[in-house]
């Protein structure tokens, strides 16, 4: 029996986001109100080494789970790259029931910062 294409796509998407580091990144972005800079993500996820964070953000970008906005005009002390959830992520996290608890995530997020 063949798996319907929609379910097969969802299986592949779940496989990508189920890796624990990527899942932490997505939940951190879900809890934030807007986009986060790379340096802010590093601060909020101190257990993840910088090179590992960069690697997993790259995978999430390549698979359209996060948006990456680069700031062209900046001072050395300012963040240059900002990340936010894509519509694809929001839809998938919604299917999993996680966007329904977004306010709770945001409250926890505010307590951490």
C-alpha positions in Angstrom: 0.0 0.0 0.0 1.4 3.4 -1.0 1.6 6.2 1.5 -0.3 9.3 0.2 2.0 12.0 -1.0 0.8 14.5 1.7 1.6 12.0 4.5 5.0 11.2 2.9 5.9 14.9 2.8 4.8 15.3 6.4 6.9 12.2 7.4 10.0 13.8 5.8 9.3 17.2 7.5 8.9 15.5 10.9 12.1 13.6 10.3 14.0 16.9 9.7 12.5 18.8 12.7 12.6 15.8 15.2 16.4 16.1 15.6 16.7 17.6 19.1 18.8 20.6 18.3 16.5 21.6 15.4 13.5 21.1 17.6 15.0 23.3 20.3 15.7 26.0 17.7 12.1 25.9 16.3 10.5 26.0 19.8 12.8 29.0 20.8 11.7 30.8 17.6 8.1 29.9 18.3 8.4 31.3 21.8 10.0 34.6 20.7 7.9 37.4 19.5 9.4 38.1 16.1 12.8 37.2 14.8 16.0 36.5 16.8 19.6 37.2 15.8 22.1 34.5 15.7 23.8 35.9 18.8 20.5 36.0 20.7 19.8 32.3 19.7 23.3 31.4 21.0 22.5 33.2 24.3 19.1 31.4 24.7 20.5 28.0 23.7 23.8 27.9 25.6 24.1 24.1 25.5 24.4 24.2 21.7 28.0 25.0 20.4 28.1 27.9 17.9 29.2 25.7 15.0 26.4 23.2 15.8 23.8 25.9 15.9 25.0 27.3 12.6 24.9 23.8 11.0 21.3 23.1 12.1 20.1 26.6 11.2 21.5 25.9 7.7 19.5 22.7 7.5 16.4 24.4 8.6 16.9 27.2 6.1 17.6 24.8 3.2 14.4 23.0 4.0 12.4 26.2 4.3 11.6 25.9 8.0 13.2 29.2 9.0 13.4 32.6 7.3 16.8 34.3 7.4 16.9 38.0 7.0 20.4 39.6 6.7 20.9 43.2 7.8 23.1 44.9 5.2 23.8 48.1 7.1 25.2 47.4 10.5 27.8 48.4 13.0 30.3 45.9 14.2 28.4 45.5 17.5 25.0 44.9 15.9 23.6 41.5 14.9 23.6 40.9 11.2 21.5 37.8 10.7 18.0 37.3 12.0 15.9 34.1 12.0 12.1 33.6 12.2 9.7 30.7 11.6 8.5 30.2 8.1 4.9 29.6 7.2 5.8 26.0 6.6 7.1 25.7 10.2 4.1 27.4 11.6 1.8 25.1 9.7 3.6 22.0 10.8 3.9 23.1 14.4 0.2 23.9 14.3 -0.6 20.4 13.0 1.4 19.1 16.0 -0.7 21.3 18.3 2.3 23.4 19.4 1.1 26.8 18.1 -2.0 26.4 20.3 0.3 26.7 23.3 2.4 29.6 21.9 1.3 32.0 24.6 2.5 29.5 27.2 5.8 29.2 25.4 6.1 33.0 25.2 5.4 33.3 29.0 8.2 30.8 29.7 10.4 32.6 27.3 9.9 35.9 29.0 10.8 34.3 32.4 14.1 33.0 30.9 15.1 36.4 29.6 
